[in-house]
Structures are given as C-alpha cells and as structure tokens.
Amino acid sequence: KKILADDGIMCQRAPLHRVPEKDYKMIVRSFKAVFPHTTVWYKYTPDFSILIGTPERLKIDFQDFKNRMAAPAVKADLDMVNMEDPLALLDSFMMDEDTVNQYIGDGPSHTDNRPRMGFSGARMGDTATPNILGMSKFRKSVFPLLINTGAAGDIKGELQKYFRATEYAISGQRYYIRGEFENSIRQYGMALSINPQDDNARWLASRVQTITDAEAMEEYRQIV
C-alpha cells in the first residue's frame, strides 16, 4: 500500500479452489484490514474472485466507465472473455464494503508476524462450491455505486435483469464444478431465458454441452 499513489487502486486475485471457506474469509479479511474500502467481484470463474481496494468508498462514473471500455485495446481484451458489454462487466460485482464486513465477520488475519495461511495449506476436494455459495448469499447489485448514469431507470432495469440471470449462471457454475453437467446446462439456460444478451452464459453453456457430447460419444464407443 505504501507504494501506491494517493488515488491508487489495488486489485488482488483471491483463490476459491483448494481453500476452505474459513481460510478464504481470512484472505479477504487480511486484504480489508489494509484496504478498508474493499469490494469483491466474481463472475463465471470457478477458481477465483477479485478483491479491489480503493482510497475511498467506491463510486463508478458510468459514462466514464463506458468510455474507458470503448478504448480499442480494452475492448479487444474484454471481447476475448465475452465481457465487452459494460453492464456484463458491472454485473461481476459481488459485495460492497459494508457487505464484505458482514460476510467475513470477526476472525484472524494473515500477517507477516502471524502467517496463518502458511500453516493451513491447500485442501484437496471441492472448496470452490461452498466458497461460491457462501458469497452468493451476500451478493448485491452494483447500481447504488453508480453515478452519472443518464437515464438511470433504464440502466437500473438492465442491471436488474443481469442480476437475476446471473443468480442462475452462478448456480450453473456450482453444478459444473461438481460434474453435474446436465443441471449446469439447465441453469445456464434459465440465465439466458432471463437475459439473452449474456454472451458469457451462452459460451459456458456451449462449453459444458461440448463436454457432455464428448462423454456421450465415449460411452457410445465403449458400447459398440
């Protein structure tokens, strides 16, 4: 934090896989102890979330946000992960700083003097599902953090559509992690029925369908 500019922003990848929920919360708690204005972001990634620490409470100028995303290099990068739509990227928001406090609660932190995570170690088995489920219970809309939205009612309505659809998409991720591919595809389908604009959910459904088709073909080969 000492090397950041006064208006500097810290972004940290936080693992969800092989990390028990109590340890994941310790990671977030440790980050927030240094960056009090921490928000959590997550979307369609079964193995990590993003922690963002800002100098003040996060406010997002929507028009400026759109303009920055329209820069050719930025747009090209986001297009590669189906996130070129500003609303899709904003929908990655999971928790504001107050909700983060509720989620992590009181507990130990990982520090230089007490490096607790070093004595925990990676866990085998599925830890991503309980971590994602635990965060999902605290999920909030990003809309209250937006300023300069123009026709605010339109933006709010679109974000609400994304928010409802992403509930199903996140559920689809949990089924995917457990190998329940048919249920996963069903949840992605529900997400797309609410928000047909979500290219990421469409891509994920297609990927899982490819896996199930490959498994079906392998079963067929074994039979014949």
C-alpha positions as CSV (number, residue, x, y, z in Angstrom):
1,K,0.0,0.0,0.0
2,K,2.9,2.4,0.7
3,I,4.0,2.4,-3.0
4,L,0.5,3.2,-4.3
5,A,-0.3,6.8,-5.4
6,D,-2.8,8.7,-3.3
7,D,-5.5,7.7,-5.8
8,G,-4.1,4.3,-6.4
9,I,-6.2,1.1,-6.6
10,M,-5.2,-2.3,-5.5
11,C,-6.5,-5.4,-7.3
12,Q,-5.9,-8.9,-5.9
13,R,-6.9,-12.3,-7.2
14,A,-8.3,-14.5,-4.4
15,P,-8.4,-18.3,-4.9
16,L,-11.6,-20.2,-4.3
17,H,-10.3,-23.7,-5.1
18,R,-8.4,-25.8,-2.5
19,V,-9.1,-23.1,0.1
20,P,-11.6,-23.8,2.8
21,E,-14.1,-21.1,3.4
22,K,-12.6,-20.1,6.8
23,D,-9.3,-19.5,5.0
24,Y,-10.9,-17.7,2.1
25,K,-12.5,-15.4,4.5
26,M,-9.2,-14.9,6.2
27,I,-7.7,-13.8,2.9
28,V,-10.5,-11.3,2.3
29,R,-10.3,-10.1,6.0
30,S,-6.5,-9.6,5.7
31,F,-6.9,-7.6,2.5
32,K,-9.6,-5.4,4.0
33,A,-7.5,-4.7,7.1
34,V,-5.1,-2.9,4.8
35,F,-7.7,-1.6,2.3
36,P,-10.9,-0.7,4.3
37,H,-12.8,0.3,1.1
38,T,-12.7,-3.3,-0.3
39,T,-15.2,-4.6,-2.8
40,V,-15.5,-8.2,-4.0
41,W,-16.1,-9.1,-7.7
42,Y,-16.9,-12.5,-9.1
43,K,-18.4,-13.9,-12.3
44,Y,-18.3,-17.3,-14.0
45,T,-14.8,-18.2,-12.7
46,P,-15.0,-21.3,-10.5
47,D,-11.4,-20.8,-9.2
48,F,-11.0,-17.2,-8.1
49,S,-12.6,-13.9,-7.1
50,I,-11.2,-10.4,-7.4
51,L,-10.7,-8.1,-4.5
52,I,-10.5,-4.3,-5.2
53,G,-9.2,-1.8,-2.7
54,T,-9.9,1.9,-3.4
55,P,-8.8,5.0,-1.5
56,E,-12.4,6.0,-0.7
57,R,-15.8,4.3,-0.9
58,L,-16.2,3.0,-4.4
59,K,-18.2,5.2,-6.8
60,I,-18.3,4.4,-10.6
61,D,-18.9,7.1,-13.1
62,F,-21.0,5.1,-15.6
63,Q,-20.3,7.3,-18.6
64,D,-16.6,7.5,-17.9
65,F,-16.6,3.7,-17.4
66,K,-18.3,3.1,-20.8
67,N,-15.8,5.5,-22.5
68,R,-12.8,3.7,-21.0
69,M,-14.2,0.3,-22.0
70,A,-14.6,1.6,-25.6
71,A,-10.9,2.1,-26.0
72,P,-9.8,-0.4,-28.8
73,A,-7.2,-2.3,-26.7
74,V,-9.5,-2.6,-23.7
75,K,-12.5,-3.6,-25.8
76,A,-10.4,-6.3,-27.6
77,D,-9.2,-7.8,-24.3
78,L,-12.8,-7.9,-22.9
79,D,-14.2,-9.3,-26.1
80,M,-12.0,-12.3,-25.7
81,V,-13.8,-13.2,-22.4
82,N,-17.3,-12.1,-23.6
83,M,-17.3,-9.1,-21.3
84,E,-17.3,-6.2,-23.8
85,D,-20.7,-5.1,-22.6
86,P,-20.3,-2.6,-19.7
87,L,-23.3,-4.0,-18.0
88,A,-21.9,-7.5,-18.1
89,L,-18.7,-6.3,-16.5
90,L,-20.5,-4.3,-13.9
91,D,-22.6,-7.4,-13.1
92,S,-19.4,-9.0,-11.9
93,F,-19.9,-7.0,-8.7
94,M,-20.5,-9.2,-5.6
95,M,-20.2,-7.2,-2.4
96,D,-19.8,-3.6,-1.3
97,E,-17.5,-2.8,1.6
98,D,-20.3,-3.0,4.3
99,T,-21.5,-6.3,3.0
100,V,-17.9,-7.6,3.0
101,N,-17.8,-6.9,6.7
102,Q,-20.9,-8.9,7.2
103,Y,-19.6,-11.8,5.1
104,I,-16.1,-12.1,6.7
105,G,-17.2,-11.4,10.3
106,D,-14.7,-11.3,13.1
107,G,-11.7,-13.6,13.0
108,P,-8.0,-13.9,12.4
109,S,-6.0,-12.3,9.6
110,H,-2.9,-13.4,7.8
111,T,0.1,-11.1,8.7
112,D,3.8,-11.1,8.4
113,N,4.0,-11.7,12.2
114,R,1.3,-14.3,12.1
115,P,1.4,-16.0,8.7
116,R,-1.5,-18.3,9.5
117,M,-2.2,-19.3,5.9
118,G,1.3,-20.8,5.7
119,F,0.2,-23.4,8.3
120,S,-3.1,-24.2,6.6
121,G,-2.0,-25.5,3.2
122,A,-4.1,-26.4,0.1
123,R,-7.0,-28.7,0.6
124,M,-8.0,-31.4,-1.8
125,G,-11.6,-31.8,-2.8
126,D,-14.2,-29.2,-3.7
127,T,-13.8,-26.0,-1.7
128,A,-15.0,-23.7,-4.6
129,T,-18.6,-24.7,-4.2
130,P,-19.0,-23.7,-0.5
131,N,-17.0,-20.6,-1.1
132,I,-19.2,-19.5,-4.1
133,L,-22.4,-20.5,-2.2
134,G,-21.3,-18.5,0.9
135,M,-20.5,-15.4,-1.2
136,S,-23.7,-15.7,-3.2
137,K,-25.8,-15.2,-0.1
138,F,-24.4,-11.7,0.3
139,R,-24.5,-10.7,-3.3
140,K,-25.5,-7.1,-4.0
141,S,-26.4,-5.0,-7.1
142,V,-23.7,-2.6,-8.2
143,F,-26.4,0.1,-9.1
144,P,-26.2,2.1,-5.8
145,L,-22.5,2.6,-6.6
146,L,-23.1,4.2,-10.0
147,I,-23.1,7.9,-10.7
148,N,-23.7,9.8,-13.9
149,T,-25.9,7.1,-15.3
150,G,-28.0,9.3,-17.6
151,A,-31.4,7.6,-17.9
152,A,-31.0,5.9,-14.6
153,G,-34.2,3.9,-14.8
154,D,-33.1,2.2,-18.0
155,I,-29.7,1.3,-16.5
156,K,-31.2,0.0,-13.3
157,G,-33.7,-2.2,-15.2
158,E,-31.0,-3.7,-17.4
159,L,-28.7,-4.3,-14.3
160,Q,-31.6,-6.0,-12.5
161,K,-32.1,-8.3,-15.5
162,Y,-28.4,-9.2,-15.4
163,F,-28.5,-9.7,-11.7
164,R,-31.5,-12.1,-11.8
165,A,-29.9,-14.1,-14.7
166,T,-26.5,-14.3,-13.0
167,E,-28.1,-16.0,-10.0
168,Y,-28.8,-18.9,-12.3
169,A,-25.5,-18.7,-14.0
170,I,-23.6,-18.9,-10.7
171,S,-25.8,-21.9,-9.8
172,G,-24.7,-23.4,-13.1
173,Q,-21.1,-22.9,-12.1
174,R,-21.6,-24.8,-8.9
175,Y,-23.2,-27.7,-10.7
176,Y,-20.3,-27.6,-13.3
177,I,-17.7,-27.8,-10.5
178,R,-19.4,-30.9,-9.1
179,G,-19.6,-32.5,-12.6
180,E,-23.4,-32.3,-12.8
181,F,-23.3,-31.1,-16.3
182,E,-27.0,-31.6,-17.2
183,N,-28.0,-29.5,-14.3
184,S,-25.4,-26.9,-15.2
185,I,-26.7,-26.5,-18.7
186,R,-30.2,-26.2,-17.4
187,Q,-29.2,-23.3,-15.1
188,Y,-27.3,-21.6,-17.9
189,G,-30.5,-21.9,-20.0
190,M,-32.5,-20.3,-17.3
191,A,-30.0,-17.4,-17.2
192,L,-30.3,-16.9,-20.9
193,S,-34.1,-17.0,-20.8
194,I,-34.0,-14.0,-18.5
195,N,-31.1,-12.2,-20.2
196,P,-30.5,-13.3,-23.8
197,Q,-27.7,-10.7,-24.1
198,D,-25.4,-12.6,-21.8
199,D,-22.8,-13.9,-24.2
200,N,-20.7,-15.4,-21.3
201,A,-23.6,-17.6,-20.1
202,R,-24.1,-18.7,-23.7
203,W,-20.4,-19.6,-24.1
204,L,-20.4,-21.5,-20.8
205,A,-23.5,-23.5,-21.8
206,S,-21.9,-24.4,-25.1
207,R,-18.7,-25.4,-23.4
208,V,-20.5,-27.7,-20.9
209,Q,-22.6,-29.1,-23.8
210,T,-19.3,-30.0,-25.6
211,I,-18.1,-31.9,-22.5
212,T,-21.4,-33.9,-22.3
213,D,-21.3,-34.6,-26.0
214,A,-17.7,-35.9,-25.7
215,E,-18.7,-38.1,-22.7
216,A,-21.7,-39.5,-24.6
217,M,-19.5,-40.3,-27.6
218,E,-17.0,-42.1,-25.4
219,E,-19.8,-44.1,-23.8
220,Y,-21.1,-45.0,-27.3
221,R,-17.6,-46.1,-28.4
222,Q,-17.3,-48.4,-25.3
223,I,-20.7,-49.9,-26.1
224,V,-20.0,-50.6,-29.8
